[in-house]
Amino acid sequence: MAVSSLVLAAAVMGLLLLVIAFWLDYRVANRSYSVLGLDRLGSPSTVLDDVGIYGGETEHEEKPSGITRWLTTVDHKDIGIMYGVYAVIAFAWGGIAITLMRTELITPNLALLDANFYNALLTSHGITMLFLFGTPIIAAFANYFVPLLIGADDMAFPRINAIAFWLLPPGALLIWGGFLIPSIAASQTSWTMYTPLSVEQVGAGADLMMLGLHLTGVSATMGAINFIATIVSERGDDVNWANLDIFSWTILTQSGIILFAFPLLGSALIMLLLDRNVGTTFFTADGGGAILWQHLFWFFGHPEVYILVLPPMGLVSYILPRFSGRRLFGFKFVVYSTLAIGVLSFGVWAHHMFSTGVAPQLKVSFMAVSLAIAIPSAVKTFNWITTMWNGKLRLTTPMLFCIGFVANFIIGGVTGVFLASIPVNRLVHDTYYVVGHFHYIVMGVIGFGAFAAIYYWFPIFSGRMYQRTLGKWHFWLSMLGTNIAFFAMLLLGYAGMPRRYASYEVTVAPQELLTLLHQVTTLGAFLLLVGQIIFVWNVVQSWAEGPVVGEDPWNLQEETPALFGREYAWHERRLETAIADGGEDSDATDEDPSAETGSEPDSDDR
């Protein structure tokens, strides 16, 4: 059964990769770049300047078309799109893994998977969602929009930007190598790779996974250096630190955290590989000890949470005011709280280790900092709610995901405060309570922030509008699925159900209660699955056939003219240039009434 499941998963992923490759090739095969350097996706013909946008006069060099364009591009917008496609593929892989796992957990005993394959799926799911989906989906938005928002022509180092992306596909293949190569067993170390298990586990699957993780870390570090250099030195003359947008602030803070956190992970992975293959004793009982790995890993691991969550906070802080009819309340305090989180994130790692032999005095200090870091997060929540208070709310799909983000963040944040308390942490450590809390943050916060940004900027990505009804179906299925699945996990944790178990014929609680809660969790997971299928269909179908949008698809100039962002001003100039050049956007307003009004199209008319 495990082999058949593996073959099915590999077949689905292979088919998805082929579909995406052929679709991308079809969309760009015959597209030429005008002398003004712009196509429907807004990609410049050179990496130096957008003629007619920033006023520079550069010699025209026509871009290649088809798949060659994507393999050779150094344009920040193209690279942003590639990051996004890569992240969606990784999201699909992680989703397939968790679907198989949750199907297995419907019943207490093993029925679909064997324990080893379950553990391999568990490891792959965690690493895929954190390193192959979470970080790249943020890089997709940052690559595409940070230069537009700060008035830069491109990233500071365009070629390094391309290299950083192209390190990710081989990294993913190495991480998934144990599934893709029949003769190699997949890693079963869990995503935390705790020693001595990760040192003693036989097979090359774990080694491949660690090498792949190292590549993703190098990629993230290169990207962070590039973002810092771009935001610091490539801003337009009219962009200073006082009027820098909130999303760029969060990317700058995230990049600073990455510079301190990811190199440490890379060093620890090298030491772990040496223990496994050379016989060193960094993490063995007669050497540095297993606790040393936990210190090194969580010194990276908890800042990684903020590496993932700060940019979605910036996205929500940027998008939510535009559908509230007013500026973000307390902008400076949101910036200061972002910087405070960036600093405090490095002082909380040992709250993951309250059940180890760490000295009580150290535990108390880490508990205090872990409680303190909730304060800047609460400041942000207060500012988001106050921004909406008495505002002129427009419940578009991006706004719904922003509101869902805030609601889920409150639940995920409050459960995190409980975990920061030593007595409560000791009771629920390594139970499903931790899983529920973490997934409220990863899916309910990071995922919702990403979806809000995708829907908000979809007209710029594609030049078209998505189906509004399908977008709202996606939101409600995701909101229901998130809260059904992960709230049931919190209850499982209170009942004492340990995490990472493929079967749960245990005596910590009545068997009927555990079975029921697992079934409820699986129901929520399947609701999430249906919602994401709708999302992928909506994006692909609308990108190909959706109604063409005009200069102001969200009607911001009428509703909130002060918040008509630089990226939409750029989009407006792009369309004017295309019209002047006789491009295909010249008759956009004749084809679609919504392009003229800037309103969200009614799916019933489609």
Solvent accessible surface area in square Angstrom, and as a share of the most:
residue,aa,sasa,rsa
1,M,141,0.63
2,A,17,0.13
3,V,112,0.64
4,S,63,0.41
5,S,8,0.05
6,L,41,0.20
7,V,91,0.53
8,L,110,0.55
9,A,12,0.09
10,A,39,0.30
11,A,60,0.46
12,V,64,0.37
13,M,8,0.04
14,G,30,0.29
15,L,118,0.59
16,L,42,0.21
17,L,87,0.43
18,L,102,0.51
19,V,80,0.46
20,I,27,0.14
21,A,43,0.33
22,F,143,0.59
23,W,48,0.17
24,L,25,0.13
25,D,53,0.27
26,Y,165,0.63
27,R,44,0.16
28,V,2,0.01
29,A,39,0.30
30,N,154,0.79
31,R,43,0.16
32,S,78,0.50
33,Y,10,0.04
34,S,26,0.17
35,V,103,0.59
36,L,44,0.22
37,G,3,0.03
38,L,14,0.07
39,D,16,0.08
40,R,19,0.07
41,L,7,0.04
42,G,0,0.00
43,S,0,0.00
44,P,3,0.02
45,S,14,0.09
46,T,23,0.13
47,V,42,0.24
48,L,118,0.59
49,D,23,0.12
50,D,6,0.03
51,V,30,0.17
52,G,48,0.46
53,I,17,0.08
54,Y,74,0.28
55,G,59,0.57
56,G,20,0.19
57,E,157,0.70
58,T,46,0.27
59,E,158,0.71
60,H,76,0.34
61,E,128,0.57
62,E,104,0.47
63,K,30,0.13
64,P,60,0.38
65,S,49,0.32
66,G,8,0.08
67,I,74,0.38
68,T,65,0.38
69,R,3,0.01
70,W,9,0.03
71,L,101,0.50
72,T,84,0.49
73,T,8,0.05
74,V,31,0.18
75,D,1,0.00
76,H,1,0.00
77,K,1,0.00
78,D,0,0.00
79,I,0,0.00
80,G,0,0.00
81,I,11,0.06
82,M,15,0.07
83,Y,10,0.04
84,G,15,0.15
85,V,33,0.19
86,Y,22,0.08
87,A,0,0.00
88,V,38,0.22
89,I,20,0.10
90,A,1,0.00
91,F,25,0.11
92,A,30,0.23
93,W,15,0.05
94,G,0,0.00
95,G,17,0.16
96,I,41,0.21
97,A,2,0.02
98,I,41,0.21
99,T,32,0.18
100,L,25,0.12
101,M,7,0.03
102,R,6,0.02
103,T,47,0.28
104,E,1,0.01
105,L,2,0.01
106,I,61,0.31
107,T,53,0.31
108,P,31,0.19
109,N,77,0.40
110,L,78,0.39
111,A,77,0.60
112,L,42,0.21
113,L,7,0.03
114,D,67,0.35
115,A,44,0.34
116,N,93,0.48
117,F,24,0.10
118,Y,3,0.01
119,N,44,0.22
120,A,4,0.03
121,L,8,0.04
122,L,37,0.18
123,T,3,0.01
124,S,5,0.03
125,H,19,0.09
126,G,13,0.13
127,I,0,0.00
128,T,0,0.00
129,M,25,0.11
130,L,5,0.03
131,F,5,0.02
132,L,0,0.00
133,F,14,0.06
134,G,2,0.02
135,T,20,0.12
136,P,2,0.01
137,I,5,0.03
138,I,5,0.03
139,A,14,0.11
140,A,3,0.03
141,F,3,0.01
142,A,1,0.01
143,N,1,0.01
144,Y,0,0.00
145,F,0,0.00
146,V,0,0.00
147,P,0,0.00
148,L,8,0.04
149,L,6,0.03
150,I,0,0.00
151,G,19,0.18
152,A,4,0.03
153,D,59,0.31
154,D,7,0.04
155,M,6,0.03
156,A,26,0.20
157,F,88,0.37
158,P,24,0.15
159,R,169,0.62
160,I,65,0.33
161,N,2,0.01
162,A,10,0.08
163,I,90,0.46
164,A,1,0.00
165,F,10,0.04
166,W,89,0.31
167,L,38,0.19
168,L,7,0.04
169,P,36,0.22
170,P,55,0.35
171,G,0,0.00
172,A,3,0.03
173,L,103,0.51
174,L,50,0.25
175,I,11,0.06
176,W,18,0.06
177,G,3,0.02
178,G,8,0.08
179,F,16,0.07
180,L,73,0.36
181,I,73,0.37
182,P,133,0.84
183,S,105,0.68
184,I,40,0.20
185,A,64,0.50
186,A,15,0.12
187,S,9,0.06
188,Q,48,0.21
189,T,3,0.02
190,S,12,0.08
191,W,31,0.11
192,T,4,0.02
193,M,0,0.00
194,Y,62,0.24
195,T,9,0.05
196,P,73,0.46
197,L,94,0.47
198,S,0,0.00
199,V,26,0.15
200,E,124,0.56
201,Q,32,0.14
202,V,134,0.77
203,G,39,0.38
204,A,47,0.37
205,G,3,0.03
206,A,2,0.02
207,D,22,0.11
208,L,34,0.17
209,M,3,0.01
210,M,0,0.00
211,L,82,0.41
212,G,0,0.00
213,L,0,0.00
214,H,55,0.24
215,L,46,0.23
216,T,5,0.03
217,G,8,0.08
218,V,59,0.34
219,S,4,0.03
220,A,14,0.11
221,T,27,0.16
222,M,43,0.19
223,G,9,0.09
224,A,1,0.01
225,I,88,0.45
226,N,1,0.00
227,F,13,0.05
228,I,43,0.22
229,A,25,0.19
230,T,0,0.00
231,I,0,0.00
232,V,76,0.44
233,S,77,0.49
234,E,69,0.31
235,R,54,0.20
236,G,19,0.18
237,D,161,0.84
238,D,88,0.46
239,V,8,0.05
240,N,77,0.40
241,W,102,0.36
242,A,86,0.67
243,N,83,0.43
244,L,1,0.01
245,D,24,0.12
246,I,6,0.03
247,F,0,0.00
248,S,0,0.00
249,W,32,0.11
250,T,1,0.00
251,I,0,0.00
252,L,30,0.15
253,T,15,0.09
254,Q,8,0.04
255,S,0,0.00
256,G,24,0.23
257,I,4,0.02
258,I,7,0.04
259,L,61,0.30
260,F,147,0.61
261,A,0,0.00
262,F,6,0.03
263,P,64,0.40
264,L,45,0.22
265,L,1,0.01
266,G,9,0.09
267,S,55,0.35
268,A,1,0.00
269,L,1,0.00
270,I,81,0.41
271,M,40,0.18
272,L,0,0.00
273,L,26,0.13
274,L,62,0.31
275,D,10,0.05
276,R,41,0.15
277,N,95,0.49
278,V,104,0.60
279,G,57,0.54
280,T,43,0.25
281,T,65,0.38
282,F,73,0.31
283,F,1,0.01
284,T,33,0.19
285,A,109,0.85
286,D,124,0.64
287,G,39,0.37
288,G,45,0.43
289,G,17,0.16
290,A,32,0.25
291,I,71,0.36
292,L,63,0.31
293,W,0,0.00
294,Q,24,0.11
295,H,54,0.24
296,L,33,0.17
297,F,1,0.00
298,W,18,0.06
299,F,60,0.25
300,F,0,0.00
301,G,1,0.01
302,H,19,0.09
303,P,0,0.00
304,E,2,0.01
305,V,25,0.14
306,Y,22,0.09
307,I,0,0.00
308,L,2,0.01
309,V,4,0.02
310,L,0,0.00
311,P,0,0.00
312,P,2,0.01
313,M,2,0.01
314,G,1,0.01
315,L,1,0.01
316,V,0,0.00
317,S,2,0.02
318,Y,11,0.04
319,I,0,0.00
320,L,0,0.00
321,P,2,0.01
322,R,20,0.07
323,F,0,0.00
324,S,0,0.00
325,G,34,0.33
326,R,89,0.33
327,R,155,0.57
328,L,19,0.09
329,F,84,0.35
330,G,23,0.22
331,F,68,0.28
332,K,136,0.58
333,F,131,0.55
334,V,1,0.00
335,V,9,0.05
336,Y,130,0.49
337,S,7,0.04
338,T,1,0.00
339,L,74,0.37
340,A,37,0.29
341,I,0,0.00
342,G,8,0.07
343,V,115,0.66
344,L,54,0.27
345,S,0,0.00
346,F,41,0.17
347,G,23,0.22
348,V,0,0.00
349,W,52,0.18
350,A,2,0.02
351,H,24,0.11
352,H,45,0.20
353,M,0,0.00
354,F,0,0.00
355,S,49,0.32
356,T,33,0.19
357,G,80,0.77
358,V,16,0.09
359,A,44,0.34
360,P,93,0.59
361,Q,138,0.61
362,L,92,0.46
363,K,23,0.10
364,V,83,0.47
365,S,54,0.35
366,F,23,0.09
367,M,45,0.20
368,A,55,0.42
369,V,44,0.25
370,S,7,0.04
371,L,69,0.34
372,A,38,0.29
373,I,11,0.06
374,A,32,0.25
375,I,115,0.58
376,P,11,0.07
377,S,17,0.11
378,A,59,0.46
379,V,48,0.28
380,K,1,0.00
381,T,18,0.10
382,F,121,0.50
383,N,3,0.02
384,W,0,0.00
385,I,75,0.38
386,T,29,0.17
387,T,0,0.00
388,M,30,0.13
389,W,168,0.59
390,N,137,0.70
391,G,23,0.22
392,K,133,0.56
393,L,77,0.38
394,R,50,0.18
395,L,97,0.48
396,T,15,0.09
397,T,0,0.00
398,P,0,0.00
399,M,0,0.00
400,L,17,0.08
401,F,0,0.00
402,C,0,0.00
403,I,54,0.27
404,G,1,0.01
405,F,0,0.00
406,V,7,0.04
407,A,38,0.30
408,N,0,0.00
409,F,16,0.07
410,I,76,0.39
411,I,54,0.27
412,G,0,0.00
413,G,28,0.27
414,V,77,0.44
415,T,13,0.07
416,G,19,0.18
417,V,58,0.33
418,F,93,0.39
419,L,16,0.08
420,A,4,0.03
421,S,29,0.19
422,I,31,0.15
423,P,90,0.57
424,V,43,0.25
425,N,8,0.04
426,R,136,0.50
427,L,147,0.73
428,V,6,0.04
429,H,62,0.28
430,D,58,0.30
431,T,12,0.07
432,Y,10,0.04
433,Y,2,0.01
434,V,30,0.17
435,V,19,0.11
436,G,0,0.00
437,H,33,0.15
438,F,41,0.17
439,H,40,0.18
440,Y,0,0.00
441,I,13,0.07
442,V,23,0.13
443,M,22,0.10
444,G,0,0.00
445,V,0,0.00
446,I,3,0.02
447,G,1,0.01
448,F,0,0.00
449,G,0,0.00
450,A,4,0.03
451,F,5,0.02
452,A,0,0.00
453,A,0,0.00
454,I,21,0.11
455,Y,2,0.01
456,Y,0,0.00
457,W,0,0.00
458,F,4,0.02
459,P,0,0.00
460,I,0,0.00
461,F,18,0.08
462,S,0,0.00
463,G,7,0.07
464,R,43,0.16
465,M,1,0.00
466,Y,2,0.01
467,Q,32,0.14
468,R,71,0.26
469,T,61,0.35
470,L,39,0.19
471,G,0,0.00
472,K,62,0.26
473,W,142,0.50
474,H,0,0.00
475,F,7,0.03
476,W,132,0.46
477,L,21,0.10
478,S,0,0.00
479,M,33,0.15
480,L,94,0.47
481,G,0,0.00
482,T,0,0.00
483,N,38,0.20
484,I,54,0.27
485,A,1,0.01
486,F,12,0.05
487,F,102,0.42
488,A,4,0.03
489,M,10,0.04
490,L,7,0.04
491,L,76,0.38
492,L,0,0.00
493,G,2,0.02
494,Y,132,0.50
495,A,24,0.18
496,G,28,0.27
497,M,0,0.00
498,P,30,0.19
499,R,46,0.17
500,R,69,0.25
501,Y,101,0.39
502,A,12,0.09
503,S,37,0.24
504,Y,0,0.00
505,E,120,0.54
506,V,36,0.21
507,T,136,0.79
508,V,80,0.46
509,A,17,0.13
510,P,88,0.56
511,Q,56,0.25
512,E,134,0.60
513,L,73,0.37
514,L,0,0.00
515,T,23,0.14
516,L,101,0.50
517,L,18,0.09
518,H,0,0.00
519,Q,72,0.32
520,V,48,0.28
521,T,1,0.00
522,T,5,0.03
523,L,98,0.49
524,G,0,0.00
525,A,19,0.14
526,F,72,0.30
527,L,42,0.21
528,L,20,0.10
529,L,58,0.29
530,V,71,0.41
531,G,0,0.00
532,Q,19,0.08
533,I,104,0.53
534,I,34,0.17
535,F,8,0.03
536,V,50,0.29
537,W,151,0.53
538,N,0,0.00
539,V,28,0.16
540,V,56,0.32
541,Q,34,0.15
542,S,0,0.00
543,W,34,0.12
544,A,32,0.25
545,E,120,0.54
546,G,0,0.00
547,P,26,0.16
548,V,16,0.09
549,V,6,0.03
550,G,4,0.04
551,E,62,0.28
552,D,18,0.09
553,P,3,0.02
554,W,3,0.01
555,N,31,0.16
556,L,0,0.00
557,Q,86,0.38
558,E,131,0.59
559,E,48,0.21
560,T,9,0.05
561,P,90,0.57
562,A,67,0.52
563,L,17,0.09
564,F,37,0.15
565,G,7,0.06
566,R,87,0.32
567,E,0,0.00
568,Y,0,0.00
569,A,26,0.20
570,W,2,0.01
571,H,0,0.00
572,E,39,0.17
573,R,88,0.32
574,R,5,0.02
575,L,12,0.06
576,E,87,0.39
577,T,17,0.10
578,A,19,0.15
579,I,85,0.43
580,A,87,0.67
581,D,64,0.33
582,G,60,0.58
583,G,25,0.24
584,E,113,0.51
585,D,12,0.06
586,S,55,0.35
587,D,60,0.31
588,A,7,0.05
589,T,68,0.40
590,D,125,0.65
591,E,107,0.48
592,D,14,0.07
593,P,104,0.65
594,S,15,0.09
595,A,7,0.05
596,E,132,0.59
597,T,81,0.47
598,G,2,0.02
599,S,56,0.36
600,E,22,0.10
601,P,12,0.07
602,D,54,0.28
603,S,16,0.10
604,D,123,0.64
605,D,124,0.64
606,R,106,0.39
